[in-house]
Amino acid sequence: MFNRKDYYLANPHKVIERRNQQKKYYLINRLKIIIKSNSFIQVERTKVFDMLGCKCNVCGYSDKRALQIDHINGGGSQEIKKLGNSQKYYRHVLANIEHYQILCANCNQIKRVECNESKKRWID
């Protein structure tokens, strides 16, 4: 069985042709793809809120527009980069729900500063 590199080396013309087909399809159907992706993300985000609750764990704020998923032990931004995209991230959160909490944007930023999770160093 071939791995991707071996397949590419054996069939570069097929791989390039397939990539071109995918690019054409994306350009023609870009809006439909974006809408489908966004709706999937909203469904997954709603599942996370259903499991963790729809209010900030610190202050009780409940407007979903300002609520964020927070990694309890920090390191969430590296995790997002490692997973690659929002769909994979939400699936990972749902699979490991005990490591996450819901915080409002203000409480999440305060936590980042107090726990030195932020790249920027704030001066008091």
C-alpha positions in Angstrom: 0.0 0.0 0.0 1.3 3.5 -1.0 1.5 6.3 1.4 0.9 9.8 0.1 4.5 10.6 -0.8 4.9 7.3 -2.7 1.6 7.8 -4.5 2.6 11.3 -5.5 6.0 10.2 -6.8 4.4 7.4 -8.8 1.4 9.5 -10.1 2.3 13.3 -10.0 0.0 14.1 -13.0 -3.0 12.5 -11.3 -2.3 14.4 -8.1 -1.9 17.7 -9.8 -5.1 17.1 -11.9 -7.0 16.3 -8.8 -5.8 19.4 -7.0 -6.9 21.5 -10.0 -10.3 19.9 -10.0 -10.6 20.7 -6.3 -9.6 24.3 -6.8 -12.2 24.7 -9.6 -14.9 23.1 -7.5 -14.1 25.4 -4.6 -14.1 28.6 -6.8 -17.4 27.6 -8.3 -19.0 26.6 -5.0 -17.2 28.8 -2.5 -20.2 30.4 -1.0 -22.1 27.1 -0.5 -19.0 25.5 1.1 -18.5 28.5 3.5 -22.2 28.4 4.5 -22.1 24.7 5.2 -18.9 24.9 7.2 -20.3 27.8 9.3 -23.5 26.0 10.0 -21.5 22.9 11.1 -19.4 25.1 13.4 -22.5 26.7 14.9 -24.1 23.2 15.6 -20.9 22.0 17.3 -20.6 25.2 19.3 -24.2 24.8 20.5 -23.4 21.2 21.5 -20.5 22.4 23.6 -22.7 25.1 25.3 -25.4 22.5 26.0 -22.8 20.3 27.8 -21.0 23.1 29.7 -23.8 25.5 30.2 -24.6 28.9 28.7 -23.1 31.2 31.2 -19.7 32.3 32.4 -18.3 30.1 35.2 -16.9 33.2 37.0 -19.4 36.0 36.7 -22.5 34.4 35.4 -22.7 36.4 32.2 -25.0 34.6 29.7 -25.0 36.4 26.3 -23.7 33.7 23.9 -22.1 36.3 21.7 -19.5 37.1 24.3 -19.0 33.6 25.7 -15.8 31.6 24.9 -14.6 28.1 25.4 -11.6 28.1 27.8 -9.1 25.4 28.4 -9.0 25.0 32.2 -5.3 24.3 32.4 -4.2 26.8 29.7 -2.6 26.1 26.4 -5.7 26.4 24.3 -4.2 28.6 21.6 -1.5 26.0 20.9 -4.1 23.3 20.9 -6.1 25.1 18.3 -3.0 25.6 16.1 -2.2 21.9 16.5 -5.7 20.7 15.5 -5.8 22.9 12.4 -9.4 24.1 12.0 -12.5 24.9 13.9 -14.3 21.6 13.1 -11.5 19.5 14.5 -11.3 21.8 17.5 -15.0 21.5 18.4 -14.8 17.7 18.0 -11.8 17.6 20.3 -13.6 19.7 22.9 -16.6 17.5 22.8 -14.5 14.4 23.2 -12.6 15.9 26.2 -15.3 18.1 27.7 -13.9 17.8 31.3 -10.9 19.9 30.4 -12.9 22.9 29.3 -15.1 25.6 30.8 -17.2 28.5 29.5 -16.0 32.1 30.3 -17.1 35.4 29.1 -14.5 37.4 27.0 -13.6 39.6 30.0 -13.1 36.8 32.5 -11.2 34.8 29.9 -8.8 37.7 29.2 -8.3 38.3 33.0 -7.5 34.6 33.5 -5.0 34.7 30.6 -3.2 37.7 32.2 -3.3 36.3 35.8 -2.1 32.9 34.8 0.6 34.2 32.4 -1.1 32.5 29.4 -0.8 35.7 27.3 2.2 36.4 25.0 1.9 40.1 26.0 3.1 41.0 29.4 0.8 43.5 31.1 2.2 46.1 33.4 0.0 47.0 36.4 
